[in-house]
Amino acid sequence: MDPFRAELQELLEMGVVLPLRKPDNQGRLIFIIRGNLHDPRKHKIPDLAKICILVLETMMKYYPAGSIYGYSVFVDTNNLFIRQILQFTPFVLRNMVHTFQKCYPMRYHKIVVFNTPKAFEVIIEIMKTFMSEKLKNRFHVYSHKHCFEDIPAHILPVEYGGTDGTLEELTVHWKKLIEKNRDWITKMTE
């Protein structure tokens, strides 16, 4: 879980998982996951999972109220390659859903997958079979960016219609924050 490992540094520099800097008007934290950035020949599922955990642990340290107010997760699947899609085997999907549904003190307000290619819809249907009814009811699929309509523009990056800096600035912010908390994170995950 050392964020300074070369594989994790690459993923942090890409900004694969990015919480927004501020909660929405209801106190919920918003995550943007950009599923199309990594190279599946280099970046394996365990390292992607570690990035998610690094981000979650750091975020919960700075905003523990997120456990009360909840989270919204937006997954951008624009321009996915078939190699990226094939990484999500039923085994991986089951473990991923189990981990984020049962192992973290997270209350999901909604999970949105957007810019979804047709080939990824099969993955979504398999993933839903592992979800509780409650989570299925909070899971939405869009083919466009209009999924951000209920998120205030002042907390969104400009690439998604907001005014709170760029995705690059958000990436740098979280990378620095995670690196600053390296000792705390590694102690928490031992």
URVEN-V767089 format. One record per backbone hydrogen bond with DSSP energy under -1.0 kcal/mol. NH is the residue of the N-H (numbers start at 1). CO is the residue of the C=O. If there is no record, write none. Layout:
BEGIN
((NH | CO) (NH | CO))
END
This chain:
BEGIN
((5 | 2) (9 | 5) (10 | 6) (11 | 7) (12 | 8) (13 | 9) (14 | 10) (15 | 11) (16 | 11) (18 | 32) (20 | 30) (24 | 28) (27 | 24) (29 | 70) (31 | 72) (32 | 18) (33 | 74) (34 | 16) (35 | 76) (37 | 34) (42 | 39) (43 | 39) (48 | 44) (49 | 45) (50 | 46) (51 | 47) (52 | 48) (53 | 49) (54 | 50) (55 | 51) (56 | 52) (57 | 53) (58 | 54) (59 | 55) (60 | 56) (61 | 57) (62 | 58) (63 | 59) (66 | 63) (67 | 64) (68 | 65) (69 | 65) (70 | 66) (71 | 107) (72 | 29) (73 | 110) (74 | 31) (75 | 112) (76 | 33) (77 | 114) (80 | 77) (85 | 81) (86 | 82) (88 | 85) (89 | 87) (93 | 89) (94 | 90) (95 | 91) (96 | 92) (97 | 93) (98 | 94) (99 | 95) (100 | 96) (101 | 97) (102 | 98) (103 | 99) (106 | 104) (109 | 71) (110 | 71) (111 | 138) (112 | 73) (113 | 140) (114 | 75) (116 | 142) (120 | 117) (121 | 118) (124 | 120) (125 | 121) (126 | 122) (127 | 123) (128 | 124) (130 | 127) (131 | 128) (136 | 132) (137 | 133) (138 | 135) (139 | 136) (140 | 111) (142 | 113) (148 | 145) (149 | 146) (151 | 148) (155 | 152) (158 | 165) (160 | 157) (161 | 158) (162 | 157) (163 | 153) (164 | 156) (170 | 166) (171 | 167) (172 | 168) (173 | 169) (174 | 170) (175 | 171) (176 | 172) (177 | 173) (178 | 174) (179 | 175) (180 | 176) (181 | 177) (182 | 179) (185 | 181) (186 | 182) (187 | 183) (188 | 184) (189 | 185))
END
